[in-house]
Amino acid sequence: MARLLTLALVALLRNGCATYKGFINPLKHYNPETGRFWLLNLTDSEPAEELSVAIEDFLSHKDEYRDTLARSSARRIGSERCHPTLVDTQNIWPTVDRFRSAGFPVLGRYINIGAHDGQNDDPLFEYATQAGAIGVAVERDPERCERHRQALPNVRVACEAVTPQNVLALMGELVTEPPTWVDVLKVDIDSYDCPVLEVLLGAVRARVVLVEANPSIPPPYQWAMLHHPELWDFFNSFHSPEEVPIRGCSLAYEVDLLRRFGYDFVAFGGHDAIFTHSSVREAWHPLRPPMDEFDCYNEAFIAANGIPIGKTRRWFFEMNDTQEALPEIWAFFADWMQANARRLFPFALRG
């Protein structure tokens, strides 16, 4: 694994960033019958040389890495094996439609935090049009807000920056006592997603929660960026946001947070995680959520930013002592911020 990490760091220095699109487990690229591996024809996918080294490393240490994963996954929250095609993280409508078929009528209400223009690359767009849904969308960019209003005139657009302090005020009539139920709650703001989500979870109920996850921090490590008023200006100082690793929250942090509010983890991929409320569990029959977050992570195809895939694999497969890994993860983020931000923005980390 040390050779793999070295190659990843060399790539980081050469390219100036560490974007990555591909599988966390390199053996997903490997055919044991032929002894050959296949490549992804994607920008930022793992180069052939680095992937070859990763596969060789995993084949040489297969038993060791399997044992490490078995020990760490003993702390998992879910137990159901992952089904990578169960949910489309890029289109939430089939999931809502599945609930309708199982006897849960479409409510026609939703919340979209980080809505962009409501249509391009938004996993809620088909749901919003098919259901004729109303709701609240929050987007900070005025041009995107206007395009959103034109595309989905039934949705109220709050065109301003969202924070944990103002998010409930932006929800308006959707914040009630007892809490209002919505079909979908989405949070995707590329920064302090989990603090905003936690406030919303205490005020509304959703059948589906879709939240952006930082895919580079594996379970069992619970990591999250916290709110800071200067964080967005810092992000905007970069030519490309793909260079910034201090975004969102880890899958394990989200699994722990949402289960406290009655939500089951069901899917993870790219840089998104999906949870559904325990009240709709029967819609997944014969499966029994929550899913095993370690299994889903091991199977996942991810789109990562700013963190070399070699580090992610080291933290997930190689390091079997959380007390050893936590300082290393903390140091990565602290060192990156000191080098690029000249300050430490607040984040949470526990194992």
NUZAPA-479539 format. One record per residue (C-alpha): x, y, z; residue number from 1. Coordinates in pm, whole numbers, plus 50000, padded with zeros to 5 digits. Example, Ala and Ser with C-alpha at 12.3 -4.5 7.8 and 13.67 -1.06 7.14 Angstrom:
BEGIN
<<51230; 49550; 50780>; 1>,
<<51367; 49894; 50714>; 2>,
# end
This chain:
BEGIN
<<50000; 50000; 50000>; 1>,
<<50294; 50234; 50060>; 2>,
<<50387; 50207; 49689>; 3>,
<<50029; 50287; 49596>; 4>,
<<50020; 50590; 49825>; 5>,
<<50349; 50717; 49683>; 6>,
<<50217; 50698; 49328>; 7>,
<<49900; 50880; 49428>; 8>,
<<50098; 51158; 49593>; 9>,
<<50321; 51194; 49288>; 10>,
<<50009; 51231; 49075>; 11>,
<<49876; 51492; 49316>; 12>,
<<50191; 51702; 49291>; 13>,
<<50202; 51665; 48913>; 14>,
<<49840; 51763; 48850>; 15>,
<<49793; 52017; 49127>; 16>,
<<49478; 51840; 49253>; 17>,
<<49356; 51493; 49333>; 18>,
<<49026; 51440; 49158>; 19>,
<<48933; 51077; 49113>; 20>,
<<48649; 50888; 48947>; 21>,
<<48649; 50515; 48994>; 22>,
<<48606; 50229; 49237>; 23>,
<<48733; 50235; 49591>; 24>,
<<48826; 49868; 49568>; 25>,
<<49067; 49830; 49273>; 26>,
<<48977; 49462; 49236>; 27>,
<<48647; 49578; 49086>; 28>,
<<48862; 49639; 48776>; 29>,
<<49019; 49293; 48785>; 30>,
<<48912; 48971; 48610>; 31>,
<<49057; 48679; 48811>; 32>,
<<48985; 48433; 48529>; 33>,
<<49200; 48616; 48276>; 34>,
<<49437; 48796; 48514>; 35>,
<<49365; 49120; 48325>; 36>,
<<49212; 49447; 48434>; 37>,
<<49000; 49702; 48254>; 38>,
<<49012; 50082; 48257>; 39>,
<<48741; 50344; 48277>; 40>,
<<48719; 50582; 47983>; 41>,
<<48657; 50881; 48207>; 42>,
<<48834; 51206; 48282>; 43>,
<<49015; 51174; 48616>; 44>,
<<48989; 50795; 48623>; 45>,
<<49283; 50601; 48761>; 46>,
<<49574; 50579; 48513>; 47>,
<<49671; 50231; 48397>; 48>,
<<50009; 50233; 48573>; 49>,
<<49863; 50335; 48909>; 50>,
<<49571; 50095; 48879>; 51>,
<<49808; 49809; 48796>; 52>,
<<50011; 49882; 49109>; 53>,
<<49694; 49903; 49319>; 54>,
<<49566; 49569; 49192>; 55>,
<<49903; 49403; 49250>; 56>,
<<49911; 49543; 49603>; 57>,
<<49558; 49419; 49680>; 58>,
<<49625; 49072; 49540>; 59>,
<<49942; 49049; 49750>; 60>,
<<49767; 49161; 50070>; 61>,
<<49417; 49029; 50006>; 62>,
<<49386; 48835; 50332>; 63>,
<<49534; 49119; 50537>; 64>,
<<49297; 49378; 50393>; 65>,
<<48998; 49147; 50427>; 66>,
<<49079; 49093; 50795>; 67>,
<<49117; 49467; 50852>; 68>,
<<48781; 49534; 50692>; 69>,
<<48619; 49255; 50893>; 70>,
<<48746; 49405; 51219>; 71>,
<<48641; 49761; 51142>; 72>,
<<48302; 49660; 51000>; 73>,
<<48211; 49490; 51327>; 74>,
<<48100; 49841; 51424>; 75>,
<<47860; 49875; 51132>; 76>,
<<47508; 50003; 51189>; 77>,
<<47337; 49823; 50898>; 78>,
<<47352; 49451; 50825>; 79>,
<<47179; 49409; 50487>; 80>,
<<47417; 49342; 50198>; 81>,
<<47446; 49631; 49958>; 82>,
<<47262; 49631; 49625>; 83>,
<<47445; 49884; 49404>; 84>,
<<47157; 49905; 49152>; 85>,
<<46879; 49931; 49412>; 86>,
<<46862; 50311; 49403>; 87>,
<<46971; 50562; 49141>; 88>,
<<47142; 50839; 49336>; 89>,
<<47114; 51063; 49028>; 90>,
<<46736; 51031; 48991>; 91>,
<<46512; 51005; 49297>; 92>,
<<46183; 50960; 49109>; 93>,
<<46204; 50577; 49077>; 94>,
<<46243; 50556; 49457>; 95>,
<<45939; 50778; 49520>; 96>,
<<45746; 50577; 49261>; 97>,
<<45846; 50254; 49439>; 98>,
<<45696; 50392; 49759>; 99>,
<<45376; 50479; 49574>; 100>,
<<45352; 50123; 49442>; 101>,
<<45398; 49997; 49798>; 102>,
<<45101; 50200; 49921>; 103>,
<<45264; 50528; 50023>; 104>,
<<45095; 50803; 49817>; 105>,
<<45312; 51076; 49668>; 106>,
<<45291; 51383; 49892>; 107>,
<<45397; 51630; 49626>; 108>,
<<45619; 51837; 49859>; 109>,
<<45996; 51859; 49874>; 110>,
<<46296; 52060; 49993>; 111>,
<<46602; 52115; 49776>; 112>,
<<46901; 52281; 49943>; 113>,
<<47171; 52355; 49687>; 114>,
<<46921; 52340; 49402>; 115>,
<<47133; 52482; 49118>; 116>,
<<46882; 52555; 48839>; 117>,
<<46650; 52274; 48943>; 118>,
<<46701; 52070; 48631>; 119>,
<<47057; 52019; 48504>; 120>,
<<47223; 51741; 48704>; 121>,
<<46954; 51765; 48972>; 122>,
<<46833; 51422; 49089>; 123>,
<<46500; 51576; 49193>; 124>,
<<46398; 51719; 48856>; 125>,
<<46204; 51420; 48722>; 126>,
<<46033; 51377; 49057>; 127>,
<<45932; 51745; 49062>; 128>,
<<45785; 51730; 48711>; 129>,
<<45622; 51387; 48738>; 130>,
<<45463; 51466; 49075>; 131>,
<<45385; 51830; 48994>; 132>,
<<45546; 51895; 49330>; 133>,
<<45561; 52216; 49526>; 134>,
<<45826; 52303; 49778>; 135>,
<<46125; 52518; 49860>; 136>,
<<46453; 52538; 49670>; 137>,
<<46755; 52724; 49807>; 138>,
<<47025; 52847; 49569>; 139>,
<<47273; 53129; 49616>; 140>,
<<47346; 53211; 49249>; 141>,
<<47097; 53464; 49100>; 142>,
<<47121; 53336; 48742>; 143>,
<<47054; 52980; 48853>; 144>,
<<46765; 53101; 49068>; 145>,
<<46601; 53262; 48767>; 146>,
<<46644; 52951; 48553>; 147>,
<<46496; 52747; 48838>; 148>,
<<46189; 52969; 48857>; 149>,
<<46135; 52932; 48484>; 150>,
<<46180; 52554; 48488>; 151>,
<<45971; 52483; 48801>; 152>,
<<45730; 52773; 48863>; 153>,
<<45544; 52581; 49137>; 154>,
<<45854; 52582; 49358>; 155>,
<<45942; 52878; 49579>; 156>,
<<46308; 52970; 49529>; 157>,
<<46499; 53128; 49817>; 158>,
<<46788; 53294; 49640>; 159>,
<<47046; 53335; 49914>; 160>,
<<47321; 53155; 50100>; 161>,
<<47202; 52894; 50346>; 162>,
<<47347; 52846; 50694>; 163>,
<<47247; 52638; 50996>; 164>,
<<47124; 52963; 51150>; 165>,
<<46887; 53073; 50870>; 166>,
<<46773; 52748; 50708>; 167>,
<<46448; 52714; 50902>; 168>,
<<46349; 53071; 50821>; 169>,
<<46405; 52995; 50453>; 170>,
<<46165; 52698; 50474>; 171>,
<<45870; 52923; 50560>; 172>,
<<45540; 52734; 50566>; 173>,
<<45712; 52392; 50558>; 174>,
<<45820; 52433; 50920>; 175>,
<<45517; 52340; 51131>; 176>,
<<45425; 52171; 51458>; 177>,
<<45387; 51877; 51432>; 178>,
<<45653; 51854; 51159>; 179>,
<<45542; 51856; 50795>; 180>,
<<45611; 51544; 50589>; 181>,
<<45775; 51581; 50247>; 182>,
<<45864; 51326; 49983>; 183>,
<<46227; 51429; 49951>; 184>,
<<46480; 51636; 50142>; 185>,
<<46804; 51705; 49956>; 186>,
<<47113; 51886; 50087>; 187>,
<<47402; 51942; 49847>; 188>,
<<47597; 52260; 49918>; 189>,
<<47957; 52132; 49892>; 190>,
<<48056; 52266; 50231>; 191>,
<<47889; 52243; 50574>; 192>,
<<47612; 52007; 50452>; 193>,
<<47563; 51809; 50773>; 194>,
<<47514; 52104; 51013>; 195>,
<<47241; 52235; 50779>; 196>,
<<47090; 51887; 50745>; 197>,
<<47084; 51832; 51121>; 198>,
<<46879; 52147; 51175>; 199>,
<<46630; 52041; 50908>; 200>,
<<46597; 51688; 51045>; 201>,
<<46472; 51832; 51372>; 202>,
<<46202; 52037; 51199>; 203>,
<<46067; 51835; 50901>; 204>,
<<46008; 51469; 50814>; 205>,
<<46102; 51321; 50478>; 206>,
<<46047; 50980; 50324>; 207>,
<<46375; 51017; 50133>; 208>,
<<46686; 51211; 50231>; 209>,
<<46957; 51265; 49972>; 210>,
<<47275; 51425; 50100>; 211>,
<<47612; 51485; 49943>; 212>,
<<47883; 51273; 50103>; 213>,
<<48256; 51324; 50092>; 214>,
<<48347; 50984; 49946>; 215>,
<<48714; 51001; 50039>; 216>,
<<48670; 50941; 50413>; 217>,
<<48572; 50576; 50470>; 218>,
<<48374; 50425; 50754>; 219>,
<<48409; 50407; 51048>; 220>,
<<48550; 50762; 51046>; 221>,
<<48292; 51032; 51112>; 222>,
<<48412; 51356; 50959>; 223>,
<<48219; 51675; 50876>; 224>,
<<48291; 52033; 50782>; 225>,
<<48126; 52275; 51022>; 226>,
<<47983; 52616; 50944>; 227>,
<<48213; 52915; 50911>; 228>,
<<48104; 53248; 50754>; 229>,
<<48422; 53274; 50542>; 230>,
<<48414; 52922; 50402>; 231>,
<<48224; 53004; 50082>; 232>,
<<48449; 53297; 49996>; 233>,
<<48745; 53065; 50039>; 234>,
<<48593; 52810; 49801>; 235>,
<<48531; 53082; 49544>; 236>,
<<48897; 53179; 49550>; 237>,
<<48981; 52854; 49368>; 238>,
<<48975; 52834; 48991>; 239>,
<<48820; 52489; 49016>; 240>,
<<48621; 52363; 49317>; 241>,
<<48749; 52013; 49242>; 242>,
<<49072; 52119; 49410>; 243>,
<<48905; 52155; 49752>; 244>,
<<48883; 51849; 49980>; 245>,
<<48722; 52026; 50278>; 246>,
<<48362; 51968; 50179>; 247>,
<<48056; 51783; 50305>; 248>,
<<48068; 51498; 50554>; 249>,
<<48168; 51135; 50551>; 250>,
<<47930; 50845; 50497>; 251>,
<<47978; 50720; 50854>; 252>,
<<47895; 51065; 50994>; 253>,
<<47574; 51072; 50791>; 254>,
<<47472; 50718; 50885>; 255>,
<<47510; 50801; 51255>; 256>,
<<47334; 51137; 51223>; 257>,
<<47032; 51015; 51028>; 258>,
<<46971; 50700; 51229>; 259>,
<<46916; 50925; 51534>; 260>,
<<46621; 51076; 51346>; 261>,
<<46476; 50744; 51233>; 262>,
<<46632; 50704; 50888>; 263>,
<<46780; 50393; 50727>; 264>,
<<47085; 50403; 50502>; 265>,
<<47002; 50247; 50162>; 266>,
<<47254; 50359; 49898>; 267>,
<<47587; 50529; 49832>; 268>,
<<47765; 50619; 49509>; 269>,
<<47946; 50898; 49331>; 270>,
<<47936; 51157; 49606>; 271>,
<<47581; 51104; 49732>; 272>,
<<47410; 50894; 49998>; 273>,
<<47041; 50809; 50020>; 274>,
<<46840; 50739; 50334>; 275>,
<<46475; 50651; 50374>; 276>,
<<46253; 50684; 50680>; 277>,
<<46193; 50373; 50887>; 278>,
<<45817; 50417; 50836>; 279>,
<<45853; 50308; 50470>; 280>,
<<46074; 50003; 50530>; 281>,
<<45813; 49763; 50392>; 282>,
<<45857; 49924; 50050>; 283>,
<<46200; 49757; 50032>; 284>,
<<46071; 49404; 50101>; 285>,
<<46228; 49147; 50090>; 286>,
<<46531; 49361; 50176>; 287>,
<<46564; 49484; 50532>; 288>,
<<46733; 49824; 50563>; 289>,
<<46953; 49972; 50688>; 290>,
<<47219; 49853; 50448>; 291>,
<<47570; 49764; 50560>; 292>,
<<47759; 50090; 50513>; 293>,
<<48096; 49913; 50498>; 294>,
<<47975; 49677; 50225>; 295>,
<<47825; 49963; 50023>; 296>,
<<48144; 50164; 50057>; 297>,
<<48357; 49871; 49945>; 298>,
<<48138; 49829; 49636>; 299>,
<<48110; 50197; 49549>; 300>,
<<48205; 50393; 49243>; 301>,
<<48300; 50740; 49365>; 302>,
<<48375; 51089; 49239>; 303>,
<<48627; 51232; 49485>; 304>,
<<48790; 51574; 49511>; 305>,
<<49120; 51677; 49658>; 306>,
<<49216; 51354; 49835>; 307>,
<<49435; 51091; 49664>; 308>,
<<49262; 50756; 49626>; 309>,
<<49571; 50595; 49780>; 310>,
<<49499; 50769; 50109>; 311>,
<<49134; 50661; 50104>; 312>,
<<49234; 50299; 50043>; 313>,
<<49494; 50315; 50317>; 314>,
<<49241; 50445; 50570>; 315>,
<<48982; 50184; 50471>; 316>,
<<49179; 49868; 50395>; 317>,
<<49516; 49897; 50566>; 318>,
<<49478; 50081; 50894>; 319>,
<<49316; 49854; 51152>; 320>,
<<49358; 50086; 51450>; 321>,
<<49126; 50387; 51453>; 322>,
<<49342; 50558; 51714>; 323>,
<<49628; 50547; 51465>; 324>,
<<49418; 50655; 51168>; 325>,
<<49237; 50947; 51333>; 326>,
<<49552; 51160; 51381>; 327>,
<<49654; 51089; 51020>; 328>,
<<49315; 51198; 50885>; 329>,
<<49315; 51505; 51108>; 330>,
<<49666; 51595; 50994>; 331>,
<<49572; 51566; 50627>; 332>,
<<49295; 51825; 50659>; 333>,
<<49485; 52050; 50899>; 334>,
<<49796; 52051; 50680>; 335>,
<<49591; 52116; 50365>; 336>,
<<49414; 52413; 50523>; 337>,
<<49735; 52558; 50663>; 338>,
<<49895; 52532; 50319>; 339>,
<<49597; 52666; 50121>; 340>,
<<49379; 52869; 50355>; 341>,
<<49640; 52993; 50601>; 342>,
<<49388; 52910; 50873>; 343>,
<<49194; 52617; 51014>; 344>,
<<48825; 52605; 50930>; 345>,
<<48627; 52403; 51186>; 346>,
<<48557; 52037; 51124>; 347>,
<<48445; 51739; 51332>; 348>,
<<48627; 51406; 51340>; 349>,
<<48569; 51093; 51543>; 350>,
<<48614; 50721; 51490>; 351>,
# end
